[in-house]
């Protein structure tokens, strides 16, 4: 079986796999990075959202061969110990979840969104995140959390600091 | 053969939607047996002379808490008689439980499957010896742990139950740990459904905490030689005014204190709540935003293998031939066939996937199976006399109809819809020395324990079910087929096995909210008052089937039918279907009579709580609104499971139909425990209701779903969400009712009524202009 070097959350992992294996399976079953969730396997629910090269990607429909060597960020990369990423903090404060199963995907989708839309309107959020499903229906809260996170991220970047 | 293996066909019988009304006859007020005991036997090693045993039989007679049985969703055919005798516990029983917890203080209660809560499939069959379980433990350091069989499925009950415990003990919320849904550790519980956790479990844990408070105060009073009445608890301490204090840990250290919960154990009045009624955030919220929470699919056990189940293409396929030679040739793969069950285990997920693909299996699809286009006809044709309900009748509908000024008849069709919990069914099973442990998402841990015990012919005390906080359920996870499958594979493999259903399996082999047909015949007199109301529901279920409106002559009936798809519980059960039909019809009649739709309802409503939510919703949306061109406003109200809701909708015409612009939801469920959590639940229920109102419907033929994927089965997404205003009415003077379900029931009829301003609306959900 071919080997691939995956750059995940700043470390390089050598994994064996078939080129068509999904990134999601590798993350969850080979590397035990279970924060990224399986929801549908068709790329239509967003529970498996990660960042590849800084852009949101559905890890369930992303082939292993396509991401070798590219930087991949999962939900596990965001918090620094107990210090949460501003997006995580915003979701927590807005209580933008119920069961929390979609939350890692929503958080990663938000991190990706804020890179292109630092000041997103509710319409921007709905448009960009429409493929992320929250079956518990906390969408209005997620919109608030995203906007709260955007404010925080803008404030930190204006202050010249990293997050 | 209706399903891939026998266990499933059995489950199917049990997961019919049921209904309060149908079971009212034979259901004893199954109330908190757990809390009936005498409080006295605070009984332990160095105990005082009064080891009064807990005599339950004696107390049972006169301490039946008044409970509205209609609030329960009891699963049909599942009730049976309680045991004939229940004997007192002895001191050593309490000590054994406490000993296992390492001393301190416990508050116990019987865990009696028969008497405890609603039902539980065959709960008292199998090994159900008397059992003593702790509700609450305060360890020697003063840390509080509360135990409950309720499951956390996103309704945030872990937080609100902890609020009740912390509040009664006057300790900070973070000092309470909730142990939930582990059948080896928590008292028996029939399940998390029917919106019962807040009205029943919260008071129960509050009583346990209040009993602990009394014990701690008595202990301090002894030490200080003080009058217990002058002492109170505060910040994790018993205090004697400003004079002196003792931390809970000082009182429990080196002690073995045990007590039982009194039926009449006083708890704080809602007016004295300090934590309840506030809005603390989800207690373990950080675990979710970081991805650290371990849902069942995330669990890894040493030596664990990965399992897959082979299934027909659709429901009710029959297994014909199996060629597993290629799969068996793969290293580490074991194929398991047991009757109609066919599955395999593999050392890892990749091999499991390849092995599954390598299996050559032939199934025979069902013949002449109804489809989504023939379902309504089928349901009426296959009515099963004796399995539905007797009609509820008052007055004489025929006579009233005979003298009516006008009559209004209509039929409503309700499609099957799917729960689509984002976490699909998943289970991790492990056999150790003949004892089975299964981690799985379910709303009925003890029910699943029974299913496992029966499937594997082992006593229930050899089975442990642990339910991690679960990626939602909405009524869709009452049964334990995934647990049975994982356990069967683990038994064959001799190693722990994880099984995660695919989304496609979840759609096709989980159960649906029932499809149904509802016919209404109404009659009004010359003054515009309803004088007759006939309501027949085929297959949807009988929840909220009765009309809240005052009509002197009524005949209301639920008829059971043959369901071609597996069906079961759902958020609000049939209350959504019944409210849809009833409220749409009330709206039709008001329109036909030229009477304002709110006024028409108020003319027939005596219930002050219903009137309050309806008038509040009308006021919020500015009722009556002059209809702007291309826009429509509609309203609906209802009650179920002890709470009240009114929903107002505003819609706007679009080239291909309409969109929902705004929803107003006024909700009242008695005293509010966690305002933000409640707001979240109400808003979530409304969003889920938008799905059923606007797009969800299972499209099927011959047992196969034509839209069983996340792409084709449309659930509400960001773009579908209108402006939603939630108004919560707090009634501190009323007991808290559950809130997870009822806010869903009026979304569709409010939208349907609003859409009527734009044109005729079809009789079938989802709401469409015809």
Interface residues (C-beta under 8 A of the other chain):
Chain A: X17 X18 X21 X25 X28 X29 X32 X34 X35 X36 X37 X38 X39 X40 X41 X42 X44 X45 X47 X74 X75 X76 X78 X79 X82 X84 X88 X89 X91 X92 X93 X95 X97 X98 X99 X100 X101 X102 X103 X104 X107 X125 X126 X127 X129 X130 X131 X132 X133 X134 X135 X136 X137 X138 X139 X140 X141 X142 X143
Chain B: X153 X154 X155 X156 X281 X282 X285 X286 X287 X288 X289 X290 X291 X292 X293 X294 X295 X297 X298 X300 X306 X348 X349 X350 X353 X420 X421 X422 X423 X424 X469 X470 X471 X472 X474 X500 X502 X503 X676 X677 X680 X681 X683 X684 X685 X686 X687 X688 X690 X709 X710 X711 X715 X716 X717 X718 X719 X721 X724
